[in-house]
Amino acid sequence: MTACDAVRLGGSGLQISPLVLGCMSFGDPTRGGHSWTLNEDESRPLLQAAFEAGITTLDTANGYSNGSSEEIIGRFVAETGEREQFVIATKVFAPMRPGGNGGGLSRRAIHEQVDGSLRRLGTEWIDLYQVHRFDPDTPIEETMEALHDVVKAGKVRYLGASSMWAWQFAQMQHIAQQHGWTPFISMQNQYNLVQREEEREMHPFCAATGVGTLPWSPLARGRLTRDWDDASTTRAGSDKFGSTLYRQAQDSDRAIAAAVAAIAEQRNVSRAQVALAWVRQQPVVAAPIVGATKVSHLHDAIESLQITLGEDEQAKLTEPYVPRLPEGFR
């Protein structure tokens, strides 16, 4: 079972796998705030299975398990001897040490943190370097020039951004273009059947300017893979950031989850496959980011690539949606 051909990320020349493996699940559970993560021995089979299936785009961040996610990925990629086959994406923003200048998007933080990520990943370059959030305390000019500098230094190939308001993203892009600096080619944002607020501003802007999106949480933290009211998972009890998401419980959530279940039953496939197929079919989406703590999660993700939902099925999935507040960055 393998993934399909590579896809281009937005209007850039960078080719990525049609699924991105989210690596927040991999890390030392004793480091950082993710006690639910898989340690290195537990992570290896999933990384190997993804690689063998053709999922060669790996997404991590400097702050995931205090850098240990990057370390696990770096050692795995090095041992394959196939660095050129991988697209490694990581992020900058999270504070990596106590005291000032340890996080954010200042010139000092960016230059310090890109070197830290390169060291932990054991690589000479990062394919996609993403700002994890908007930094209101640093001038945008300072951030965009520093990011341009790490590209010109050969440490980074492409730049991306993650969840923020559309006007903030547009302003960052404008300043980069105004000065002839490297712009972002991607936006990693929260997007799934129960959280579609990005369709109002961010997605139209990305579509109009050639930016590809890499949705995180395409399964709404697994809530779309089971009955909506069933939130019992190991991660649910210890994921502080995750506990801030999907708290605005509304009848539409349950209706959408039920529609996913009905279509999955009709097609004799899993709910995860239906929810992922819907995200993937949205025009501005380059590839969804899928997290996995079991090999079966990877199988579902890969099988979803074979599903094309019809117009009537898409209508059943989207009609119950009710507007909600954006989450994950406010």
Sequence and secondary structure as in RCSB ss.txt:
>XXXX:A:sequence
MTACDAVRLGGSGLQISPLVLGCMSFGDPTRGGHSWTLNEDESRPLLQAAFEAGITTLDTANGYSNGSSEEIIGR
FVAETGEREQFVIATKVFAPMRPGGNGGGLSRRAIHEQVDGSLRRLGTEWIDLYQVHRFDPDTPIEETMEALHDV
VKAGKVRYLGASSMWAWQFAQMQHIAQQHGWTPFISMQNQYNLVQREEEREMHPFCAATGVGTLPWSPLARGRLT
RDWDDASTTRAGSDKFGSTLYRQAQDSDRAIAAAVAAIAEQRNVSRAQVALAWVRQQPVVAAPIVGATKVSHLHD
AIESLQITLGEDEQAKLTEPYVPRLPEGFR
>XXXX:A:secstr
      EE TTSS EE SSEEE TTBS TTSTT TT B HHHHHHHHHHHHHTT  EEE  TTGGGGHHHHHHHH
HHHHHT GGG EEEEEE S  SSSTTSSSS HHHHHHHHHHHHHHHT S EEEEEESS  TTS HHHHHHHHHHH
HHTTSEEEEEEES  HHHHHHHHHHHHHHT   EEEEE B BTTB GGGTTHHHHHHHHT EE  B TTTTTGGG
S TT    TGGGT TTGGGSS S  HHHHHHHHHHHHHHHHHTS HHHHHHHHHHTSTTBS  EEE SSHHHHHH
HHHHTT    HHHHHHHHTT       S  
